[in-house]
């Protein structure tokens, strides 16, 4: 649902953009970087896709990465073979909801 809403939102505003878009701003809020409308759209869509892949893929990434690289309080307990499945069942929905919230803020400006 968020992806469909973001797509509608993007294409609605994309057609309203000028041919050259301010894409970077300094600390005073003044534009200091410009992109063509097409490049801006491609970068925006690419970053949105990358973000969605990373956030919704984090549980899968965690499942295959070495446990020593996972930063988690009391990880010896939570990542032990006895707790692994329960920990993933707990973390996966939280990552998904967090991803939905961040995706909504970034793409829909909520």
Backbone as XML, in Angstrom:
<?xml version="1.0"?>
<chain id="A" units="angstrom">
  <residue number="1" name="UNK">
    <atom name="N" x="0.826" y="-1.179" z="0.000"/>
    <atom name="CA" x="0.000" y="0.000" z="0.000"/>
    <atom name="C" x="0.884" y="1.261" z="0.000"/>
  </residue>
  <residue number="2" name="UNK">
    <atom name="N" x="1.943" y="1.238" z="0.825"/>
    <atom name="CA" x="2.846" y="2.390" z="0.859"/>
    <atom name="C" x="3.547" y="2.591" z="-0.470"/>
  </residue>
  <residue number="3" name="UNK">
    <atom name="N" x="3.937" y="1.506" z="-1.104"/>
    <atom name="CA" x="4.627" y="1.616" z="-2.384"/>
    <atom name="C" x="3.702" y="2.193" z="-3.451"/>
  </residue>
  <residue number="4" name="UNK">
    <atom name="N" x="2.454" y="1.775" z="-3.466"/>
    <atom name="CA" x="1.485" y="2.309" z="-4.432"/>
    <atom name="C" x="1.230" y="3.789" z="-4.157"/>
  </residue>
  <residue number="5" name="UNK">
    <atom name="N" x="1.048" y="4.137" z="-2.882"/>
    <atom name="CA" x="0.832" y="5.540" z="-2.516"/>
    <atom name="C" x="2.031" y="6.397" z="-2.892"/>
  </residue>
  <residue number="6" name="UNK">
    <atom name="N" x="3.234" y="5.891" z="-2.627"/>
    <atom name="CA" x="4.448" y="6.637" z="-2.960"/>
    <atom name="C" x="4.583" y="6.808" z="-4.472"/>
  </residue>
  <residue number="7" name="UNK">
    <atom name="N" x="4.202" y="5.801" z="-5.237"/>
    <atom name="CA" x="4.273" y="5.892" z="-6.694"/>
    <atom name="C" x="3.320" y="6.957" z="-7.212"/>
  </residue>
  <residue number="8" name="UNK">
    <atom name="N" x="2.098" y="6.964" z="-6.709"/>
    <atom name="CA" x="1.112" y="7.979" z="-7.114"/>
    <atom name="C" x="1.607" y="9.365" z="-6.721"/>
  </residue>
  <residue number="9" name="UNK">
    <atom name="N" x="2.092" y="9.492" z="-5.503"/>
    <atom name="CA" x="2.621" y="10.759" z="-4.997"/>
    <atom name="C" x="3.771" y="11.253" z="-5.867"/>
  </residue>
  <residue number="10" name="UNK">
    <atom name="N" x="4.703" y="10.362" z="-6.171"/>
    <atom name="CA" x="5.878" y="10.729" z="-6.960"/>
    <atom name="C" x="5.467" y="11.222" z="-8.342"/>
  </residue>
  <residue number="11" name="UNK">
    <atom name="N" x="4.656" y="10.450" z="-9.060"/>
    <atom name="CA" x="4.319" y="10.829" z="-10.424"/>
    <atom name="C" x="3.414" y="12.057" z="-10.484"/>
  </residue>
  <residue number="12" name="UNK">
    <atom name="N" x="2.614" y="12.274" z="-9.458"/>
    <atom name="CA" x="1.808" y="13.493" z="-9.405"/>
    <atom name="C" x="2.716" y="14.720" z="-9.325"/>
  </residue>
  <residue number="13" name="UNK">
    <atom name="N" x="3.690" y="14.700" z="-8.419"/>
    <atom name="CA" x="4.567" y="15.856" z="-8.238"/>
    <atom name="C" x="5.690" y="15.908" z="-9.268"/>
  </residue>
  <residue number="14" name="UNK">
    <atom name="N" x="6.083" y="14.780" z="-9.820"/>
    <atom name="CA" x="7.154" y="14.762" z="-10.808"/>
    <atom name="C" x="6.785" y="15.614" z="-12.020"/>
  </residue>
  <residue number="15" name="UNK">
    <atom name="N" x="5.559" y="15.494" z="-12.477"/>
    <atom name="CA" x="5.150" y="16.254" z="-13.663"/>
    <atom name="C" x="5.067" y="17.751" z="-13.391"/>
  </residue>
  <residue number="16" name="UNK">
    <atom name="N" x="5.005" y="18.147" z="-12.125"/>
    <atom name="CA" x="4.941" y="19.560" z="-11.760"/>
    <atom name="C" x="6.323" y="20.196" z="-11.584"/>
  </residue>
  <residue number="17" name="UNK">
    <atom name="N" x="7.372" y="19.371" z="-11.540"/>
    <atom name="CA" x="8.723" y="19.887" z="-11.325"/>
    <atom name="C" x="9.221" y="20.669" z="-12.543"/>
  </residue>
  <residue number="18" name="UNK">
    <atom name="N" x="10.068" y="21.671" z="-12.299"/>
    <atom name="CA" x="10.699" y="22.368" z="-13.435"/>
    <atom name="C" x="11.767" y="21.475" z="-14.077"/>
  </residue>
  <residue number="19" name="UNK">
    <atom name="N" x="12.299" y="21.884" z="-15.208"/>
    <atom name="CA" x="13.305" y="21.078" z="-15.911"/>
    <atom name="C" x="14.591" y="20.924" z="-15.109"/>
  </residue>
  <residue number="20" name="UNK">
    <atom name="N" x="14.932" y="21.928" z="-14.291"/>
    <atom name="CA" x="16.106" y="21.870" z="-13.420"/>
    <atom name="C" x="15.616" y="22.009" z="-11.980"/>
  </residue>
  <residue number="21" name="UNK">
    <atom name="N" x="16.055" y="21.084" z="-11.131"/>
    <atom name="CA" x="15.564" y="21.001" z="-9.762"/>
    <atom name="C" x="16.709" y="21.236" z="-8.777"/>
  </residue>
  <residue number="22" name="UNK">
    <atom name="N" x="16.461" y="22.047" z="-7.755"/>
    <atom name="CA" x="17.439" y="22.204" z="-6.674"/>
    <atom name="C" x="17.479" y="20.886" z="-5.900"/>
  </residue>
  <residue number="23" name="UNK">
    <atom name="N" x="18.655" y="20.315" z="-5.751"/>
    <atom name="CA" x="18.753" y="18.999" z="-5.127"/>
    <atom name="C" x="19.633" y="18.981" z="-3.890"/>
  </residue>
  <residue number="24" name="UNK">
    <atom name="N" x="20.295" y="20.067" z="-3.590"/>
    <atom name="CA" x="21.144" y="20.130" z="-2.408"/>
    <atom name="C" x="21.080" y="21.541" z="-1.851"/>
  </residue>
  <residue number="25" name="UNK">
    <atom name="N" x="21.110" y="21.641" z="-0.529"/>
    <atom name="CA" x="20.972" y="22.933" z="0.119"/>
    <atom name="C" x="22.047" y="23.103" z="1.177"/>
  </residue>
  <residue number="26" name="UNK">
    <atom name="N" x="22.503" y="24.349" z="1.370"/>
    <atom name="CA" x="23.508" y="24.618" z="2.394"/>
    <atom name="C" x="22.835" y="24.792" z="3.752"/>
  </residue>
  <residue number="27" name="UNK">
    <atom name="N" x="23.621" y="25.097" z="4.761"/>
    <atom name="CA" x="23.093" y="25.201" z="6.126"/>
    <atom name="C" x="22.114" y="26.354" z="6.302"/>
  </residue>
  <residue number="28" name="UNK">
    <atom name="N" x="22.082" y="27.274" z="5.359"/>
    <atom name="CA" x="21.153" y="28.405" z="5.434"/>
    <atom name="C" x="19.888" y="28.157" z="4.616"/>
  </residue>
  <residue number="29" name="UNK">
    <atom name="N" x="19.810" y="26.990" z="4.001"/>
    <atom name="CA" x="18.635" y="26.650" z="3.209"/>
    <atom name="C" x="18.700" y="27.136" z="1.778"/>
  </residue>
  <residue number="30" name="UNK">
    <atom name="N" x="19.866" y="27.597" z="1.354"/>
    <atom name="CA" x="20.022" y="28.079" z="-0.018"/>
    <atom name="C" x="20.480" y="26.937" z="-0.920"/>
  </residue>
  <residue number="31" name="UNK">
    <atom name="N" x="19.870" y="26.863" z="-2.087"/>
    <atom name="CA" x="20.221" y="25.804" z="-3.030"/>
    <atom name="C" x="21.654" y="25.983" z="-3.513"/>
  </residue>
  <residue number="32" name="UNK">
    <atom name="N" x="22.429" y="24.906" z="-3.457"/>
    <atom name="CA" x="23.795" y="24.958" z="-3.974"/>
    <atom name="C" x="24.113" y="23.739" z="-4.839"/>
  </residue>
  <residue number="33" name="UNK">
    <atom name="N" x="23.090" y="23.023" z="-5.245"/>
    <atom name="CA" x="23.252" y="21.881" z="-6.133"/>
    <atom name="C" x="22.013" y="21.725" z="-6.990"/>
  </residue>
  <residue number="34" name="UNK">
    <atom name="N" x="22.211" y="21.485" z="-8.277"/>
    <atom name="CA" x="21.089" y="21.357" z="-9.203"/>
    <atom name="C" x="21.185" y="20.044" z="-9.958"/>
  </residue>
  <residue number="35" name="UNK">
    <atom name="N" x="20.015" y="19.509" z="-10.343"/>
    <atom name="CA" x="19.947" y="18.307" z="-11.171"/>
    <atom name="C" x="18.837" y="18.507" z="-12.183"/>
  </residue>
  <residue number="36" name="UNK">
    <atom name="N" x="18.937" y="17.784" z="-13.267"/>
    <atom name="CA" x="17.819" y="17.810" z="-14.205"/>
    <atom name="C" x="16.647" y="17.074" z="-13.555"/>
  </residue>
  <residue number="37" name="UNK">
    <atom name="N" x="15.473" y="17.357" z="-14.044"/>
    <atom name="CA" x="14.268" y="16.711" z="-13.521"/>
    <atom name="C" x="14.384" y="15.187" z="-13.641"/>
  </residue>
  <residue number="38" name="UNK">
    <atom name="N" x="14.885" y="14.706" z="-14.779"/>
    <atom name="CA" x="15.010" y="13.263" z="-14.988"/>
    <atom name="C" x="16.011" y="12.650" z="-14.014"/>
  </residue>
  <residue number="39" name="UNK">
    <atom name="N" x="17.163" y="13.287" z="-13.838"/>
    <atom name="CA" x="18.174" y="12.761" z="-12.911"/>
    <atom name="C" x="17.644" y="12.765" z="-11.488"/>
  </residue>
  <residue number="40" name="UNK">
    <atom name="N" x="16.989" y="13.834" z="-11.102"/>
    <atom name="CA" x="16.400" y="13.919" z="-9.771"/>
    <atom name="C" x="15.418" y="12.773" z="-9.554"/>
  </residue>
  <residue number="41" name="UNK">
    <atom name="N" x="14.556" y="12.521" z="-10.530"/>
    <atom name="CA" x="13.596" y="11.429" z="-10.422"/>
    <atom name="C" x="14.259" y="10.071" z="-10.329"/>
  </residue>
  <residue number="42" name="UNK">
    <atom name="N" x="15.306" y="9.866" z="-11.140"/>
    <atom name="CA" x="16.014" y="8.588" z="-11.113"/>
    <atom name="C" x="16.707" y="8.361" z="-9.772"/>
  </residue>
  <residue number="43" name="UNK">
    <atom name="N" x="17.351" y="9.394" z="-9.249"/>
    <atom name="CA" x="18.028" y="9.270" z="-7.951"/>
    <atom name="C" x="16.997" y="9.019" z="-6.853"/>
  </residue>
  <residue number="44" name="UNK">
    <atom name="N" x="15.896" y="9.754" z="-6.874"/>
    <atom name="CA" x="14.852" y="9.582" z="-5.860"/>
    <atom name="C" x="14.291" y="8.163" z="-5.886"/>
  </residue>
  <residue number="45" name="UNK">
    <atom name="N" x="13.945" y="7.690" z="-7.066"/>
    <atom name="CA" x="13.392" y="6.333" z="-7.171"/>
    <atom name="C" x="14.427" y="5.273" z="-6.809"/>
  </residue>
  <residue number="46" name="UNK">
    <atom name="N" x="15.669" y="5.489" z="-7.230"/>
    <atom name="CA" x="16.735" y="4.537" z="-6.890"/>
    <atom name="C" x="16.966" y="4.457" z="-5.391"/>
  </residue>
  <residue number="47" name="UNK">
    <atom name="N" x="17.008" y="5.601" z="-4.735"/>
    <atom name="CA" x="17.216" y="5.615" z="-3.278"/>
    <atom name="C" x="16.013" y="5.001" z="-2.558"/>
  </residue>
  <residue number="48" name="UNK">
    <atom name="N" x="14.813" y="5.259" z="-3.061"/>
    <atom name="CA" x="13.618" y="4.666" z="-2.459"/>
    <atom name="C" x="13.661" y="3.148" z="-2.576"/>
  </residue>
  <residue number="49" name="UNK">
    <atom name="N" x="14.024" y="2.655" z="-3.744"/>
    <atom name="CA" x="14.119" y="1.204" z="-3.937"/>
    <atom name="C" x="15.216" y="0.599" z="-3.063"/>
  </residue>
  <residue number="50" name="UNK">
    <atom name="N" x="16.367" y="1.260" z="-3.005"/>
    <atom name="CA" x="17.460" y="0.770" z="-2.164"/>
    <atom name="C" x="17.042" y="0.739" z="-0.702"/>
  </residue>
  <residue number="51" name="UNK">
    <atom name="N" x="16.393" y="1.806" z="-0.242"/>
    <atom name="CA" x="15.936" y="1.863" z="1.138"/>
    <atom name="C" x="14.944" y="0.730" z="1.433"/>
  </residue>
  <residue number="52" name="UNK">
    <atom name="N" x="13.976" y="0.546" z="0.547"/>
    <atom name="CA" x="12.974" y="-0.516" z="0.760"/>
    <atom name="C" x="13.650" y="-1.882" z="0.806"/>
  </residue>
  <residue number="53" name="UNK">
    <atom name="N" x="14.591" y="-2.113" z="-0.095"/>
    <atom name="CA" x="15.305" y="-3.393" z="-0.103"/>
    <atom name="C" x="16.060" y="-3.606" z="1.203"/>
  </residue>
  <residue number="54" name="UNK">
    <atom name="N" x="16.769" y="-2.568" z="1.656"/>
    <atom name="CA" x="17.551" y="-2.706" z="2.881"/>
    <atom name="C" x="16.666" y="-2.900" z="4.112"/>
  </residue>
  <residue number="55" name="UNK">
    <atom name="N" x="15.673" y="-2.049" z="4.282"/>
    <atom name="CA" x="14.851" y="-2.122" z="5.499"/>
    <atom name="C" x="14.058" y="-3.417" z="5.564"/>
  </residue>
  <residue number="56" name="UNK">
    <atom name="N" x="13.432" y="-3.782" z="4.456"/>
    <atom name="CA" x="12.621" y="-4.995" z="4.495"/>
    <atom name="C" x="13.469" y="-6.249" z="4.331"/>
  </residue>
  <residue number="57" name="UNK">
    <atom name="N" x="14.717" y="-6.092" z="3.918"/>
    <atom name="CA" x="15.618" y="-7.228" z="3.800"/>
    <atom name="C" x="16.524" y="-7.424" z="4.998"/>
  </residue>
  <residue number="58" name="UNK">
    <atom name="N" x="16.492" y="-6.503" z="5.974"/>
    <atom name="CA" x="17.379" y="-6.603" z="7.134"/>
    <atom name="C" x="17.227" y="-7.932" z="7.873"/>
  </residue>
  <residue number="59" name="UNK">
    <atom name="N" x="16.016" y="-8.419" z="8.129"/>
    <atom name="CA" x="15.930" y="-9.722" z="8.809"/>
    <atom name="C" x="16.637" y="-10.837" z="8.035"/>
  </residue>
  <residue number="60" name="UNK">
    <atom name="N" x="16.542" y="-10.816" z="6.709"/>
    <atom name="CA" x="17.233" y="-11.824" z="5.905"/>
    <atom name="C" x="18.739" y="-11.624" z="5.964"/>
  </residue>
  <residue number="61" name="UNK">
    <atom name="N" x="19.158" y="-10.355" z="5.906"/>
    <atom name="CA" x="20.585" y="-10.048" z="5.987"/>
    <atom name="C" x="21.147" y="-10.509" z="7.331"/>
  </residue>
  <residue number="62" name="UNK">
    <atom name="N" x="20.426" y="-10.230" z="8.412"/>
    <atom name="CA" x="20.869" y="-10.632" z="9.749"/>
    <atom name="C" x="20.970" y="-12.154" z="9.845"/>
  </residue>
  <residue number="63" name="UNK">
    <atom name="N" x="20.029" y="-12.839" z="9.222"/>
    <atom name="CA" x="20.014" y="-14.302" z="9.305"/>
    <atom name="C" x="21.237" y="-14.937" z="8.648"/>
  </residue>
  <residue number="64" name="UNK">
    <atom name="N" x="21.834" y="-14.274" z="7.648"/>
    <atom name="CA" x="22.961" y="-14.882" z="6.950"/>
    <atom name="C" x="24.318" y="-14.295" z="7.343"/>
  </residue>
  <residue number="65" name="UNK">
    <atom name="N" x="24.319" y="-13.185" z="8.065"/>
    <atom name="CA" x="25.611" y="-12.581" z="8.413"/>
    <atom name="C" x="26.203" y="-13.250" z="9.657"/>
  </residue>
  <residue number="66" name="UNK">
    <atom name="N" x="27.506" y="-13.200" z="9.799"/>
    <atom name="CA" x="28.134" y="-13.793" z="10.984"/>
    <atom name="C" x="27.631" y="-13.117" z="12.266"/>
  </residue>
  <residue number="67" name="UNK">
    <atom name="N" x="27.340" y="-13.910" z="13.253"/>
    <atom name="CA" x="26.761" y="-13.392" z="14.496"/>
    <atom name="C" x="27.689" y="-12.406" z="15.196"/>
  </residue>
  <residue number="68" name="UNK">
    <atom name="N" x="28.994" y="-12.527" z="14.991"/>
    <atom name="CA" x="29.938" y="-11.620" z="15.645"/>
    <atom name="C" x="29.794" y="-10.192" z="15.132"/>
  </residue>
  <residue number="69" name="UNK">
    <atom name="N" x="29.196" y="-10.018" z="13.949"/>
    <atom name="CA" x="29.017" y="-8.684" z="13.375"/>
    <atom name="C" x="27.710" y="-8.019" z="13.794"/>
  </residue>
  <residue number="70" name="UNK">
    <atom name="N" x="26.863" y="-8.743" z="14.477"/>
    <atom name="CA" x="25.570" y="-8.203" z="14.908"/>
    <atom name="C" x="25.752" y="-7.491" z="16.238"/>
  </residue>
  <residue number="71" name="UNK">
    <atom name="N" x="25.350" y="-6.242" z="16.301"/>
    <atom name="CA" x="25.461" y="-5.442" z="17.515"/>
    <atom name="C" x="24.107" y="-5.455" z="18.227"/>
  </residue>
  <residue number="72" name="UNK">
    <atom name="N" x="24.021" y="-6.201" z="19.302"/>
    <atom name="CA" x="22.772" y="-6.376" z="20.032"/>
    <atom name="C" x="23.098" y="-6.564" z="21.505"/>
  </residue>
  <residue number="73" name="UNK">
    <atom name="N" x="22.415" y="-5.839" z="22.386"/>
    <atom name="CA" x="22.690" y="-6.048" z="23.816"/>
    <atom name="C" x="22.425" y="-7.507" z="24.207"/>
  </residue>
  <residue number="74" name="UNK">
    <atom name="N" x="23.299" y="-8.061" z="25.016"/>
    <atom name="CA" x="23.173" y="-9.440" z="25.490"/>
    <atom name="C" x="23.044" y="-10.425" z="24.327"/>
  </residue>
  <residue number="75" name="UNK">
    <atom name="N" x="23.842" y="-10.206" z="23.283"/>
    <atom name="CA" x="23.690" y="-11.000" z="22.074"/>
    <atom name="C" x="24.036" y="-12.475" z="22.253"/>
  </residue>
  <residue number="76" name="UNK">
    <atom name="N" x="24.860" y="-12.795" z="23.240"/>
    <atom name="CA" x="25.163" y="-14.210" z="23.468"/>
    <atom name="C" x="23.878" y="-14.979" z="23.777"/>
  </residue>
  <residue number="77" name="UNK">
    <atom name="N" x="22.963" y="-14.337" z="24.504"/>
    <atom name="CA" x="21.690" y="-14.978" z="24.830"/>
    <atom name="C" x="20.749" y="-14.961" z="23.625"/>
  </residue>
  <residue number="78" name="UNK">
    <atom name="N" x="20.516" y="-13.761" z="23.067"/>
    <atom name="CA" x="19.523" y="-13.605" z="22.008"/>
    <atom name="C" x="19.892" y="-14.315" z="20.713"/>
  </residue>
  <residue number="79" name="UNK">
    <atom name="N" x="21.188" y="-14.481" z="20.468"/>
    <atom name="CA" x="21.618" y="-15.113" z="19.226"/>
    <atom name="C" x="22.079" y="-16.547" z="19.426"/>
  </residue>
  <residue number="80" name="UNK">
    <atom name="N" x="21.882" y="-17.086" z="20.620"/>
    <atom name="CA" x="22.244" y="-18.486" z="20.867"/>
    <atom name="C" x="21.331" y="-19.383" z="20.023"/>
  </residue>
  <residue number="81" name="UNK">
    <atom name="N" x="21.780" y="-20.579" z="19.716"/>
    <atom name="CA" x="20.956" y="-21.484" z="18.901"/>
    <atom name="C" x="19.559" y="-21.724" z="19.484"/>
  </residue>
  <residue number="82" name="UNK">
    <atom name="N" x="19.472" y="-21.737" z="20.821"/>
    <atom name="CA" x="18.176" y="-21.982" z="21.450"/>
    <atom name="C" x="17.204" y="-20.803" z="21.264"/>
  </residue>
  <residue number="83" name="UNK">
    <atom name="N" x="17.728" y="-19.587" z="21.188"/>
    <atom name="CA" x="16.897" y="-18.379" z="21.106"/>
    <atom name="C" x="16.794" y="-17.803" z="19.708"/>
  </residue>
  <residue number="84" name="UNK">
    <atom name="N" x="17.606" y="-18.290" z="18.775"/>
    <atom name="CA" x="17.703" y="-17.682" z="17.455"/>
    <atom name="C" x="16.343" y="-17.545" z="16.771"/>
  </residue>
  <residue number="85" name="UNK">
    <atom name="N" x="15.581" y="-18.602" z="16.679"/>
    <atom name="CA" x="14.293" y="-18.568" z="15.969"/>
    <atom name="C" x="13.331" y="-17.595" z="16.649"/>
  </residue>
  <residue number="86" name="UNK">
    <atom name="N" x="13.273" y="-17.628" z="17.970"/>
    <atom name="CA" x="12.379" y="-16.717" z="18.693"/>
    <atom name="C" x="12.809" y="-15.263" z="18.514"/>
  </residue>
  <residue number="87" name="UNK">
    <atom name="N" x="14.110" y="-15.021" z="18.508"/>
    <atom name="CA" x="14.612" y="-13.659" z="18.307"/>
    <atom name="C" x="14.248" y="-13.143" z="16.925"/>
  </residue>
  <residue number="88" name="UNK">
    <atom name="N" x="14.381" y="-13.971" z="15.907"/>
    <atom name="CA" x="14.033" y="-13.553" z="14.542"/>
    <atom name="C" x="12.529" y="-13.341" z="14.397"/>
  </residue>
  <residue number="89" name="UNK">
    <atom name="N" x="11.714" y="-14.190" z="15.052"/>
    <atom name="CA" x="10.261" y="-13.988" z="15.013"/>
    <atom name="C" x="9.870" y="-12.679" z="15.682"/>
  </residue>
  <residue number="90" name="UNK">
    <atom name="N" x="10.622" y="-12.263" z="16.692"/>
    <atom name="CA" x="10.347" y="-11.009" z="17.386"/>
    <atom name="C" x="10.839" y="-9.809" z="16.569"/>
  </residue>
  <residue number="91" name="UNK">
    <atom name="N" x="12.063" y="-9.895" z="16.056"/>
    <atom name="CA" x="12.659" y="-8.751" z="15.373"/>
    <atom name="C" x="12.078" y="-8.476" z="13.989"/>
  </residue>
  <residue number="92" name="UNK">
    <atom name="N" x="11.738" y="-9.499" z="13.252"/>
    <atom name="CA" x="11.274" y="-9.312" z="11.875"/>
    <atom name="C" x="10.062" y="-8.387" z="11.759"/>
  </residue>
  <residue number="93" name="UNK">
    <atom name="N" x="9.001" y="-8.588" z="12.532"/>
    <atom name="CA" x="7.869" y="-7.652" z="12.414"/>
    <atom name="C" x="8.218" y="-6.223" z="12.846"/>
  </residue>
  <residue number="94" name="UNK">
    <atom name="N" x="9.102" y="-6.096" z="13.830"/>
    <atom name="CA" x="9.492" y="-4.749" z="14.274"/>
    <atom name="C" x="10.275" y="-4.031" z="13.188"/>
  </residue>
  <residue number="95" name="UNK">
    <atom name="N" x="11.163" y="-4.724" z="12.512"/>
    <atom name="CA" x="11.877" y="-4.124" z="11.384"/>
    <atom name="C" x="10.889" y="-3.722" z="10.294"/>
  </residue>
  <residue number="96" name="UNK">
    <atom name="N" x="9.923" y="-4.572" z="10.009"/>
    <atom name="CA" x="8.943" y="-4.263" z="8.963"/>
    <atom name="C" x="8.120" y="-3.024" z="9.328"/>
  </residue>
  <residue number="97" name="UNK">
    <atom name="N" x="7.641" y="-2.924" z="10.561"/>
    <atom name="CA" x="6.863" y="-1.747" z="10.963"/>
    <atom name="C" x="7.721" y="-0.493" z="10.976"/>
  </residue>
  <residue number="98" name="UNK">
    <atom name="N" x="8.951" y="-0.612" z="11.431"/>
    <atom name="CA" x="9.862" y="0.526" z="11.403"/>
    <atom name="C" x="10.100" y="0.959" z="9.956"/>
  </residue>
  <residue number="99" name="UNK">
    <atom name="N" x="10.314" y="-0.007" z="9.093"/>
    <atom name="CA" x="10.513" y="0.295" z="7.676"/>
    <atom name="C" x="9.311" y="0.978" z="7.065"/>
  </residue>
  <residue number="100" name="UNK">
    <atom name="N" x="8.113" y="0.515" z="7.401"/>
    <atom name="CA" x="6.894" y="1.154" z="6.894"/>
    <atom name="C" x="6.794" y="2.595" z="7.368"/>
  </residue>
  <residue number="101" name="UNK">
    <atom name="N" x="7.096" y="2.841" z="8.625"/>
    <atom name="CA" x="7.010" y="4.202" z="9.167"/>
    <atom name="C" x="8.012" y="5.127" z="8.494"/>
  </residue>
  <residue number="102" name="UNK">
    <atom name="N" x="9.243" y="4.682" z="8.365"/>
    <atom name="CA" x="10.271" y="5.518" z="7.731"/>
    <atom name="C" x="9.958" y="5.705" z="6.252"/>
  </residue>
  <residue number="103" name="UNK">
    <atom name="N" x="9.511" y="4.659" z="5.595"/>
    <atom name="CA" x="9.143" y="4.728" z="4.175"/>
    <atom name="C" x="8.023" y="5.740" z="3.971"/>
  </residue>
  <residue number="104" name="UNK">
    <atom name="N" x="7.042" y="5.741" z="4.870"/>
    <atom name="CA" x="5.936" y="6.692" z="4.777"/>
    <atom name="C" x="6.422" y="8.124" z="4.950"/>
  </residue>
  <residue number="105" name="UNK">
    <atom name="N" x="7.298" y="8.353" z="5.909"/>
    <atom name="CA" x="7.813" y="9.699" z="6.162"/>
    <atom name="C" x="8.638" y="10.193" z="4.972"/>
  </residue>
  <residue number="106" name="UNK">
    <atom name="N" x="9.497" y="9.350" z="4.463"/>
    <atom name="CA" x="10.375" y="9.759" z="3.365"/>
    <atom name="C" x="9.585" y="9.973" z="2.080"/>
  </residue>
  <residue number="107" name="UNK">
    <atom name="N" x="8.711" y="9.058" z="1.748"/>
    <atom name="CA" x="8.045" y="9.104" z="0.461"/>
    <atom name="C" x="6.746" y="9.896" z="0.449"/>
  </residue>
  <residue number="108" name="UNK">
    <atom name="N" x="6.084" y="9.963" z="1.543"/>
    <atom name="CA" x="4.801" y="10.649" z="1.550"/>
    <atom name="C" x="4.840" y="11.964" z="2.311"/>
  </residue>
  <residue number="109" name="UNK">
    <atom name="N" x="5.968" y="12.252" z="2.920"/>
    <atom name="CA" x="6.104" y="13.516" z="3.626"/>
    <atom name="C" x="5.188" y="13.638" z="4.826"/>
  </residue>
  <residue number="110" name="UNK">
    <atom name="N" x="4.863" y="12.506" z="5.444"/>
    <atom name="CA" x="3.962" y="12.552" z="6.616"/>
    <atom name="C" x="4.662" y="13.075" z="7.829"/>
  </residue>
</chain>
